[in-house]
Each structure stands twice: as structure tokens, then as C-alpha cells.
Amino acid sequence: MIGACEKQKLVYVLNRDTAARSTISSPLEAHKSHTIVYSICGVYCGFDNPIFAAIELDYSEADQDLTGQAASEAQKHLTFYELDLGLNHVSRKWSKQVDNGANMLVTVPGGADGPSGVLVCAENFVIYKNQGHPDVRAVIPRRADLPAERGVLIVSAASHKQKSMFFFLLQTEYGDIFKVTLEHGNDGVTELNIKYFDTIPVTASMCILKTGFLFAASEFGNHALYQFQAIGDEPDVESSSSTLMEIEEGYKPVFFQPRGLRNLVRIDQA
């Protein structure tokens, strides 16, 4: 699925012909007028019909209200779209409200490798969501010297999957990288853990290579290639969904102090 910032979303089906050459179908439309799209990702569904997730905001009422009240009450939604391969048609399968600070989606492995679903990255929080599953939420640790009124947003993400485990690396707008892991079983996801990993320049995109490297496409400076020295298993500042404490101001924050590289070492830049 490919989507514009507003209204238009197109689904293409890729196949191979008898000569093993890639073919691409005509686009299937999943447009929704008066809708802003913040993020789109695929959802693991095995051999079932493909499903895509999107963070959307419907501004149709706000567009007609000159007082501004409807705009202040506008609510973002996490919407699942399903591509019916038999009917060759895209439909809205499921929709649920999300935090208005939500800005990014990350696909969670499914099948034998994980619980499927998505991670919703929002201001100060990471939330696990899936159809028919209760939300699992953890706060993003924040720098000890960060003013209380300043939020923390995730700007880039990368995931790594092996036979026995998987984890995510999420980077904030301040350059801090956090390792996110999920504990799951037959009852779904029971725990979401966020641990401070390292701090590098802010990236537009990150990619974990199976050879033990991390490529960081920098937003402002040189791109860099890092090698993993460790995967952040040592005891460190950690935020967990089971330790989430609600206070008068919202949820109790978790603080950390940035340090030099411990899990990564830069070996090249471009």
C-alpha cells in the first residue's frame, strides 16, 4: 500500500510470471476523502488476505466548523485495511481510536515468530495494538534534563528477527535509541519493555543488517555504518508496561542520562 499525506491510498499486487519476472497489477483504490494519513505499514497475516494499518485523522467536521471546536476535538484512528484477493477489492476492516500524539507505526512479526499486530509510536508512549487485543502501553524514557513540557517522539525505527527472538530499535527526535521487546504467549502480548540502548545523530531511517551492522541514514549529516558490540541485555534504565504508574499529571515518567556508545561502534561513514 502506498499513500499520500491526504485522501489517496493505492494498493498494488506484485507477482511473478512464468519467466520469474516481477509483474505489478493495476492500482486498487482505498481513498478516503477529508482524511490525513500519518503512517502506513503492513500487518503480518500469514496466508490470509493482506492487511495494512494506517494512522488517520478525519477532518471533515473541522473543515466546516469556523469556531475551531471541531478541530480541537478531532481524533486520530488506527485503521486496518484488508485486500480481498478473491474479489480484488480493498475494504476497511477495523478502526480504533489512538492517542492524538501517534505519529508512526512499526510492524510486529507474526505466525511462529511473534504475535503480529503493530507498535504505535506516540508522544511519550509506545503502544502495542492488534485487532481484538487489549492495548499494552509503556512510557518512553526521557532525559533527566529534558523540560517537563517537552514531549518525546519516535522519528525512525528498525527491527531484527531471529528464530528464537526479535526486537526493535526506536530512535527519538533527540537521537536516543531504545530497544523494545515484547513478551508474548498463547494469551497474546503480556509485556512491553523499553530500554535505553545508545545515542547517535538523528536519522531519517535505520536498517539492521543480518551480518551484525546498523546502517543509519542521517537526517542532517553523514550517513554512518555501525557494528553491534552488544544488543543491550545488560541491566540499564528500563520502562515496562507492568510498571506503568498513573499519577495526577498522567503517567509517571522514567528518566535516564545519555552516555557514550556502549552497544554500537561506528566503522564507516558516507
C-alpha positions as CSV (number, residue, x, y, z in Angstrom):
1,M,0.0,0.0,0.0
2,I,1.2,3.5,-0.9
3,G,-0.5,6.5,0.5
4,A,-0.4,10.3,0.1
5,C,-0.5,12.7,3.0
6,E,-4.2,13.3,2.3
7,K,-7.0,11.1,0.9
8,Q,-5.3,8.9,-1.6
9,K,-4.2,5.3,-0.9
10,L,-3.3,2.8,-3.6
11,V,-2.7,-1.0,-3.3
12,Y,-0.5,-2.8,-5.8
13,V,-0.3,-6.6,-6.1
14,L,3.2,-8.0,-7.1
15,N,3.5,-11.4,-8.7
16,R,5.9,-13.3,-10.9
17,D,5.2,-14.6,-14.4
18,T,6.3,-17.9,-15.9
19,A,9.7,-16.5,-16.6
20,A,10.1,-15.4,-13.0
21,R,9.9,-11.8,-13.9
22,S,8.2,-9.4,-11.4
23,T,4.8,-8.1,-12.5
24,I,2.7,-5.4,-10.9
25,S,-1.0,-5.1,-11.1
26,S,-3.2,-2.0,-11.8
27,P,-3.7,0.0,-8.5
28,L,-6.7,-0.7,-6.3
29,E,-8.0,2.4,-4.7
30,A,-8.6,2.8,-0.9
31,H,-9.2,6.5,-0.9
32,K,-11.0,8.3,1.9
33,S,-11.8,12.0,1.5
34,H,-11.1,14.6,4.2
35,T,-8.5,12.3,5.8
36,I,-4.9,12.9,6.7
37,V,-2.6,9.9,6.8
38,Y,0.3,10.0,9.2
39,S,1.8,6.5,8.8
40,I,1.2,3.2,6.9
41,C,2.6,-0.3,7.4
42,G,1.8,-3.9,6.6
43,V,0.4,-6.3,9.2
44,Y,1.5,-9.9,9.3
45,C,-1.4,-12.2,8.4
46,G,0.2,-15.4,7.1
47,F,-1.5,-16.8,4.0
48,D,-4.7,-14.8,4.7
49,N,-5.8,-11.7,2.8
50,P,-3.1,-9.0,3.1
51,I,-3.8,-6.3,5.8
52,F,-2.4,-2.8,6.1
53,A,-2.5,-0.4,9.0
54,A,-2.7,3.3,8.9
55,I,-2.9,6.2,11.4
56,E,-5.6,8.5,10.1
57,L,-7.4,11.7,11.1
58,D,-10.8,12.7,9.7
59,Y,-11.0,16.5,9.4
60,S,-14.4,16.7,7.6
61,E,-16.2,18.2,10.6
62,A,-13.3,20.6,11.4
63,D,-13.3,21.8,7.8
64,Q,-16.9,23.0,8.2
65,D,-16.7,24.4,11.7
66,L,-15.4,28.0,11.7
67,T,-15.3,28.2,15.6
68,G,-12.4,25.7,15.8
69,Q,-14.1,23.5,18.3
70,A,-14.3,20.5,15.9
71,A,-10.6,20.8,15.1
72,S,-9.7,20.7,18.8
73,E,-11.9,17.6,19.2
74,A,-10.6,15.8,16.1
75,Q,-9.4,12.3,16.9
76,K,-6.8,10.1,15.3
77,H,-7.7,6.4,14.5
78,L,-5.7,3.3,13.8
79,T,-7.4,1.7,10.8
80,F,-6.9,-1.8,9.3
81,Y,-7.4,-2.2,5.5
82,E,-7.9,-5.7,4.0
83,L,-7.2,-6.6,0.4
84,D,-9.6,-9.4,-0.7
85,L,-7.6,-11.3,-3.3
86,G,-10.7,-13.1,-4.5
87,L,-12.8,-10.0,-5.1
88,N,-9.7,-7.8,-5.9
89,H,-11.1,-5.2,-3.6
90,V,-9.8,-3.1,-0.6
91,S,-12.1,-2.5,2.4
92,R,-11.8,-1.0,5.9
93,K,-11.7,-4.0,8.3
94,W,-11.3,-2.4,11.7
95,S,-10.8,1.0,13.2
96,K,-10.0,2.2,16.8
97,Q,-9.1,5.5,18.4
98,V,-5.4,6.1,19.2
99,D,-3.5,8.8,21.1
100,N,-3.6,12.1,19.2
101,G,0.2,12.2,19.5
102,A,0.6,9.0,17.4
103,N,2.9,9.5,14.5
104,M,4.5,6.2,13.4
105,L,3.6,2.5,13.0
106,V,6.0,-0.4,13.2
107,T,5.1,-3.9,12.0
108,V,5.3,-6.7,14.6
109,P,6.3,-10.2,13.4
110,G,3.6,-12.8,13.4
111,G,3.0,-16.5,12.9
112,A,5.6,-18.7,14.7
113,D,7.8,-15.6,15.2
114,G,5.6,-13.3,17.1
115,P,2.1,-12.1,18.0
116,S,1.5,-9.9,14.8
117,G,-0.1,-6.5,15.2
118,V,1.6,-3.1,15.3
119,L,3.6,-0.8,17.6
120,V,2.0,2.6,17.7
121,C,4.7,5.2,18.5
122,A,3.1,8.2,20.1
123,E,4.2,11.2,22.1
124,N,5.9,9.8,25.3
125,F,4.5,6.3,24.7
126,V,4.8,3.1,22.7
127,I,1.6,1.1,22.5
128,Y,1.1,-2.4,21.2
129,K,-2.2,-2.8,19.3
130,N,-3.9,-5.5,17.4
131,Q,-7.5,-6.4,16.4
132,G,-9.3,-8.0,19.4
133,H,-6.3,-7.5,21.8
134,P,-6.2,-5.0,24.7
135,D,-3.6,-2.2,24.5
136,V,-0.2,-2.7,26.0
137,R,1.5,0.6,26.8
138,A,4.8,1.7,28.2
139,V,6.3,5.2,28.6
140,I,9.4,6.2,26.6
141,P,12.2,7.0,29.0
142,R,13.2,10.7,28.9
143,R,16.4,12.6,29.5
144,A,16.8,13.7,33.1
145,D,17.4,17.3,32.0
146,L,14.5,17.5,29.5
147,P,11.9,20.1,30.5
148,A,8.6,18.6,31.7
149,E,6.6,20.3,29.0
150,R,8.7,18.8,26.2
151,G,7.4,15.5,24.7
152,V,9.4,12.6,23.3
153,L,8.6,11.5,19.7
154,I,9.9,8.5,17.8
155,V,11.3,9.5,14.4
156,S,12.8,6.3,13.0
157,A,12.7,2.6,13.6
158,A,14.3,-0.7,12.7
159,S,13.5,-4.3,13.6
160,H,15.6,-7.5,13.8
161,K,14.2,-11.0,13.8
162,Q,15.8,-14.4,14.5
163,K,14.4,-17.8,15.0
164,S,14.2,-17.5,18.8
165,M,13.7,-13.8,19.3
166,F,13.0,-10.4,17.8
167,F,13.4,-6.8,18.9
168,F,13.0,-3.2,17.7
169,L,15.3,-0.2,17.8
170,L,13.4,3.1,18.0
171,Q,15.1,6.5,17.8
172,T,13.7,9.7,19.3
173,E,14.0,13.2,17.9
174,Y,16.9,13.8,20.3
175,G,19.0,10.9,18.9
176,D,18.4,8.5,21.7
177,I,17.9,4.8,20.6
178,F,15.7,2.5,22.7
179,K,15.5,-1.3,22.4
180,V,11.9,-2.5,22.5
181,T,10.9,-6.1,23.3
182,L,7.6,-7.9,23.7
183,E,6.8,-10.8,26.0
184,H,4.0,-12.9,24.4
185,G,2.4,-16.3,24.6
186,N,-0.9,-18.0,23.9
187,D,-2.8,-15.1,25.5
188,G,-1.1,-12.5,23.3
189,V,1.3,-9.8,24.4
190,T,1.7,-9.6,28.2
191,E,4.6,-7.2,28.5
192,L,6.2,-4.3,26.6
193,N,9.7,-3.3,27.6
194,I,11.7,-0.2,26.5
195,K,15.4,0.0,27.4
196,Y,17.9,2.8,26.6
197,F,20.3,1.5,24.0
198,D,22.7,4.2,22.7
199,T,22.7,7.7,21.3
200,I,23.6,8.6,17.7
201,P,22.8,11.6,15.4
202,V,19.1,11.8,14.4
203,T,18.3,9.6,11.4
204,A,15.7,9.6,8.7
205,S,15.9,5.8,8.5
206,M,17.7,2.9,10.1
207,C,18.3,-0.6,8.9
208,I,19.6,-3.6,10.8
209,L,21.7,-6.0,8.6
210,K,21.8,-9.7,9.4
211,T,25.6,-9.5,9.4
212,G,25.6,-7.5,12.6
213,F,25.6,-4.0,11.4
214,L,23.3,-1.0,11.7
215,F,23.0,1.5,8.8
216,A,21.9,4.9,9.9
217,A,20.7,7.3,7.2
218,S,21.4,10.6,9.0
219,E,18.8,13.4,8.7
220,F,21.4,16.2,8.6
221,G,25.0,14.9,8.5
222,N,26.9,12.0,7.1
223,H,25.3,8.6,6.9
224,A,27.0,6.0,9.1
225,L,27.6,2.3,9.4
226,Y,27.7,0.9,13.0
227,Q,28.7,-2.6,14.2
228,F,26.9,-4.2,17.1
229,Q,29.2,-4.8,20.1
230,A,26.2,-6.0,22.2
231,I,22.4,-6.0,22.0
232,G,21.7,-4.1,25.2
233,D,21.0,-7.1,27.5
234,E,22.9,-5.6,30.5
235,P,20.9,-4.0,33.3
236,D,20.1,-0.4,32.5
237,V,17.3,2.2,32.6
238,E,14.1,0.4,31.5
239,S,10.5,1.2,31.2
240,S,7.9,-1.6,31.3
241,S,4.2,-1.8,30.7
242,S,3.9,-3.7,34.1
243,T,5.4,-0.8,36.0
244,L,3.3,1.9,34.3
245,M,2.0,4.1,37.1
246,E,-0.7,6.7,36.7
247,I,-0.3,10.0,38.6
248,E,-2.2,13.2,38.6
249,E,-0.3,14.6,35.7
250,G,-0.7,11.5,33.6
251,Y,1.8,8.6,33.9
252,K,4.9,8.6,36.0
253,P,8.0,9.2,33.7
254,V,11.2,7.1,33.6
255,F,14.4,9.1,33.4
256,F,17.9,8.2,32.1
257,Q,21.2,10.0,31.4
258,P,22.7,9.8,27.9
259,R,26.2,8.2,27.7
260,G,28.8,7.3,25.1
261,L,28.3,4.4,22.7
262,R,28.3,1.1,24.5
263,N,26.4,-1.3,22.2
264,L,27.4,0.3,18.9
265,V,30.7,1.3,17.3
266,R,30.9,3.4,14.2
267,I,33.1,1.8,11.5
268,D,32.4,3.9,8.4
269,Q,30.5,7.0,7.2
270,A,29.4,8.4,3.8
